[in-house]
Structure formats: structure tokens, C-alpha cells
């Protein structure tokens, strides 16, 4: 389906992260005391977790009285769209996480077909997550965290034209995560469930609210992953989406991913993502690639 050169093509921020993360392999930075891979990867909106679903875990490897965090870059290439996200997150005492992500969606084909004024959509996401109770591994209760994301459009002309009601808004979510040691035929099993309160169209890249519905609703998200060993994670994710705009139905997202954690400073994630229909263009599937530097 894809030419090799297109599949392997990296965005500018992703290419920069390759250099930074290569340096991290040769000169590892000090990391916190949590177990390897328990900080997860960076989601496209900057929060720690899977690629499209935030988990209850906090970024980095910091425990009590320790700082942690991530720098990440993500690239997704589907049949008609290219998406890039890059950002940073900080956490303290395994209790509070602050994050920022800048996103760009290239809509070149759609722009040409409809003679749109822009060929890309841009969004900034400011996030905060707080661990409420429990622990991913050691507590009898799962780790439960609550998060808030402030999303802000950087060019609202196209979202407004298709019926979006506002250029900025907030998503709230609550997530519960548990790492079950030996829970999958002797292998460690990661379970996560997230409930999101949102009215974001295509996660906010097409604005918020619409001509069909202009109110927040609860949306379900989930991740299941198995760890064949301490360095590898294999799993699936699901993210429910709203339908606020009459011009195009919004599809739920799904992916199958593989994560590699060679040490506490580096994580690489590859996935096959099924994003369904996006802004009238159907069957948007393709590769998801993400690189993360942690400390």
C-alpha cells in the first residue's frame, strides 16, 4: 500500500528526536526508581500512556521526592493524511504530571479537492494529570488518575467552516491502570480503562462542538498489553469518538502496537492504526511511529 520511502519518512521534529535519543543511548541520563516501562509511552496529546489513550501512569520514572518526565515526537502516515505531534511532560513525586503537545495534521488531498484555504490544521494541548490513589504494581487497588487537557486551535478557519462551534475547549478524563504480574500465561499483563468527557472533533483538530451536537459527553477508551519481557510491550488500544458535525461522521480509533524499552531513557513505539473515516475520506489506516526520551 505504501512505498518504502513514504512509510519510513520522518517529520522534522521526529528526525530531531532520533538524534537526541541516539545520544541518550550512548550517554544515559539518570532516571528515577520506578520499574522499566511503568511510565508508558507518550500519547499524541502529551500525557503518559499509550499512543492514543492516556493511562493512569505518570511520565518518567520518578518516585516520591523525585522528578521525572519525557520528550517525545510522533508521526502517523495514513492514505490521505500525515499527522505529527511533539512535546514534553514533567512529573513530580509520582503524583502530578504537567504536559504540552503541539500537533499538525496535513490535509493536502482534502484541501485540493475542496479548495480549502489551508493545507494543514494545528493544535496545542496543555495537560495536567493527578494520581488520586492506588499503585500500578504494588497496591491492592489499581492506580487511578484524573486528567484535564486544555486544547487550543491555532487556525480555526476550516473547523469553523465545517460547523465547529469553538476554537478551544477542555477535555477531562479519569483513568485506571493495573499491571498484573504473570497475569497472561505467566507474562505481565497491563490493563487500562479511561473515561473521557469531551466534545472535541478529531481530538480537537477540527474544533469543538458542532451543528449536530454542542455538548460534552462521556467517551470510553481502553488499552490491553502483554509484556513478553521487561523490554517489550505488545498490545491493542481503542478510543471512542463523538459525532458533532453533520458534514462527516467521525470513526472510533483502534491500533495494534509494539513498544521497545531498551533502558529507562529511551522508548520506541510502532503501531498499525485504523482511524476509519476522517473528514469524508474513508479507510484511513497506516503506520504510527513514536520516539521518547525519559528521565
C-alpha positions in Angstrom: 0.0 0.0 0.0 2.8 2.4 0.8 6.1 3.0 -0.9 9.0 2.2 1.3 10.3 5.8 1.2 6.9 7.1 2.3 6.5 4.6 5.1 9.9 5.5 6.6 9.7 9.2 6.1 10.1 11.2 9.3 8.9 14.6 10.1 11.3 17.3 11.2 10.5 17.0 14.9 10.7 13.2 14.7 14.0 13.4 12.9 15.4 15.7 15.6 14.2 13.3 18.3 16.1 10.5 16.6 19.3 12.4 17.1 18.5 13.2 20.7 17.5 9.7 21.5 20.5 8.3 19.8 22.7 10.4 22.1 20.7 9.1 25.0 21.7 5.6 24.2 25.4 6.4 24.3 25.2 8.7 27.3 22.3 7.5 29.5 20.8 10.1 31.9 19.9 9.5 35.5 16.4 8.1 35.8 14.0 7.5 38.7 13.5 4.4 40.7 10.2 3.0 39.1 10.3 -0.2 37.2 11.3 -0.2 33.5 8.3 0.7 31.1 6.0 1.6 34.0 5.9 5.2 32.8 4.4 4.0 29.5 4.9 6.0 26.3 3.6 9.5 25.3 0.2 9.8 23.9 -0.4 12.1 20.9 -1.8 14.7 23.4 1.3 14.6 25.6 0.0 12.6 28.6 1.7 9.4 29.6 0.1 6.2 28.5 -0.4 4.5 25.1 -0.3 6.2 21.7 -4.0 7.3 21.5 -5.1 6.6 25.1 -3.8 8.2 28.3 -3.2 5.8 31.2 -3.2 6.4 34.9 0.6 6.2 35.0 2.7 9.4 35.2 5.6 10.3 32.8 9.1 9.4 33.6 10.4 7.1 36.4 10.3 9.4 39.4 9.0 8.0 42.8 8.4 10.0 46.0 10.5 13.2 46.0 11.8 12.5 42.5 11.2 14.4 39.3 10.6 12.6 36.0 9.4 13.4 32.5 9.5 12.8 28.8 10.4 14.4 25.5 8.6 12.8 22.5 7.8 13.0 18.8 5.2 11.0 17.0 4.5 10.6 13.3 1.4 9.0 11.7 1.0 8.4 7.9 -2.3 7.2 6.5 -3.7 7.0 3.0 -4.6 10.7 2.8 -3.2 12.4 5.9 0.0 13.0 7.8 0.0 13.8 11.5 2.9 15.0 13.7 2.9 15.6 17.4 5.8 16.5 19.6 6.1 17.8 23.2 7.3 17.4 26.7 6.0 16.4 30.1 7.2 16.7 33.7 6.1 14.8 36.8 6.9 15.1 40.5 6.7 12.5 43.3 4.7 10.1 41.1 1.7 12.4 42.0 1.4 15.2 39.5 2.1 15.4 35.7 2.2 18.5 33.5 2.4 18.2 29.7 2.4 20.1 26.5 2.0 18.8 22.9 2.0 20.7 19.6 0.1 18.9 16.8 -0.1 19.3 13.0 -2.4 17.5 10.6 -1.5 17.7 6.9 -4.8 17.7 4.9 -3.3 18.3 1.4 -5.5 16.0 -0.6 -8.7 17.2 1.1 -7.6 20.8 0.7 -7.1 20.4 -3.0 -10.4 18.6 -3.5 -12.5 21.2 -1.7 -10.3 24.2 -2.4 -9.8 24.9 1.3 -7.9 28.0 2.4 -5.3 25.9 4.4 -3.5 22.6 3.8 -2.9 21.8 7.5 -4.6 22.0 10.9 -2.7 22.9 14.1 -3.4 22.5 17.8 -1.7 23.0 21.1 -2.6 20.8 24.1 -1.8 21.7 27.7 -2.3 18.9 30.1 -2.3 18.1 33.8 -2.8 14.7 35.5 -3.0 13.8 39.2 -2.7 10.4 40.7 -5.6 10.0 43.1 -4.9 6.7 44.7 -3.5 3.2 44.2 -0.3 2.0 42.5 0.3 0.4 39.1 2.1 -2.6 40.7 2.3 -2.7 44.5 -1.1 -1.6 45.9 -4.2 -3.8 46.2 -6.1 -1.1 44.2 -5.3 -0.1 40.6 -3.6 3.2 40.0 -6.3 5.8 39.4 -5.6 9.3 38.0 -7.6 12.2 36.8 -6.6 14.5 34.0 -7.5 17.8 32.3 -6.4 18.9 28.8 -6.9 22.4 27.5 -6.9 22.3 23.7 -6.4 25.4 21.6 -6.8 25.6 17.8 -4.1 27.7 16.0 -6.0 28.1 12.7 -9.8 28.0 13.1 -10.9 28.9 9.6 -11.6 25.3 8.3 -13.1 23.9 11.6 -15.5 26.9 11.7 -16.4 26.4 8.0 -17.5 22.8 8.6 -19.6 23.6 11.7 -17.3 23.6 14.7 -18.6 26.0 17.4 -15.4 27.0 19.2 -11.7 27.1 18.8 -10.7 26.0 22.3 -12.1 23.8 25.0 -11.2 21.3 27.7 -11.2 17.5 27.9 -11.4 15.8 31.3 -10.7 12.2 31.9 -10.3 9.6 34.6 -8.1 6.5 34.0 -7.4 3.3 36.0 -4.4 1.1 35.2 -3.1 -2.2 36.7 0.0 -4.2 35.9 -0.9 -7.8 36.7 2.3 -9.7 37.3 2.2 -13.1 35.5 -1.4 -12.3 34.5 -1.2 -13.6 30.9 0.1 -17.2 30.9 3.0 -16.2 33.1 3.7 -12.9 31.3 2.9 -9.5 32.8 -0.4 -8.0 31.7 -1.3 -4.3 31.5 -4.9 -3.3 31.7 -6.2 0.3 31.4 -9.6 1.9 31.1 -10.2 5.6 30.6 -13.4 7.6 30.6 -13.1 11.0 28.7 -15.6 13.9 29.0 -15.2 15.7 25.7 -16.8 17.4 22.6 -13.6 17.6 20.6 -13.9 16.9 16.8 -11.0 14.6 15.7 -9.4 15.2 19.2 -9.8 19.0 18.6 -8.0 19.4 15.3 -11.5 20.2 13.8 -12.5 22.3 16.7 -15.1 21.6 19.4 -18.8 21.0 19.3 -20.8 21.2 16.1 -24.0 21.8 14.3 -25.3 18.4 15.3 -24.3 18.4 19.0 -22.6 21.0 21.1 -22.1 19.4 24.5 -19.6 17.3 26.3 -20.3 13.5 26.5 -18.6 10.6 28.2 -16.4 8.5 25.8 -14.7 5.2 26.6 -11.1 4.3 25.9 -9.1 1.1 26.7 -5.7 -0.5 26.4 -4.6 -4.1 26.9 -0.9 -5.1 26.6 1.3 -8.0 27.4 5.0 -7.8 28.3 6.9 -10.8 26.9 9.8 -9.5 28.9 10.8 -6.3 30.7 11.9 -4.6 27.5 9.0 -5.3 25.1 5.3 -4.4 25.3 2.7 -5.7 22.7 -0.9 -4.5 22.9 -4.1 -3.0 21.4 -5.9 0.3 22.0 -9.4 1.6 21.4 -10.7 5.2 21.6 -14.4 6.1 21.2 -15.1 9.4 19.3 -18.1 11.8 19.2 -20.2 12.8 16.2 -20.8 16.5 16.4 -20.5 17.6 12.8 -23.1 16.9 10.0 -20.6 17.1 7.1 -18.8 13.9 8.1 -19.2 11.0 10.5 -16.3 10.5 13.0 -15.0 7.0 13.4 -13.6 5.4 16.6 -9.9 4.8 16.6 -8.0 1.5 17.1 -4.4 0.3 16.9 -2.1 -2.6 17.5 1.2 -1.6 18.9 4.7 -2.8 19.8 6.8 -0.9 22.3 10.5 -1.4 22.9 12.2 0.0 26.1 15.9 -0.8 26.0 16.5 1.3 29.1 14.8 4.0 31.2 16.0 6.7 28.9 14.5 5.5 25.6 11.2 4.1 24.3 10.3 3.3 20.7 6.7 2.5 19.7 5.4 1.3 16.3 1.7 0.6 15.6 -0.7 -0.1 12.9 -3.5 2.4 13.3 -7.1 2.2 12.0 -8.6 5.7 12.2 -11.6 5.0 10.0 -13.2 7.9 8.2 -11.6 11.4 8.7 -13.4 14.4 7.2 -15.2 12.5 4.4 -12.1 10.4 3.4 -12.6 6.7 4.4 -10.3 3.9 5.3 -7.6 5.9 6.9 -5.1 3.3 8.1 -1.3 3.4 8.4 1.8 3.3 10.4 2.3 5.1 13.8 5.9 5.8 14.9 6.9 7.4 18.2 10.2 8.1 19.9 10.5 9.1 23.5 13.4 10.3 25.8 12.7 9.8 29.5 14.4 10.6 32.8 
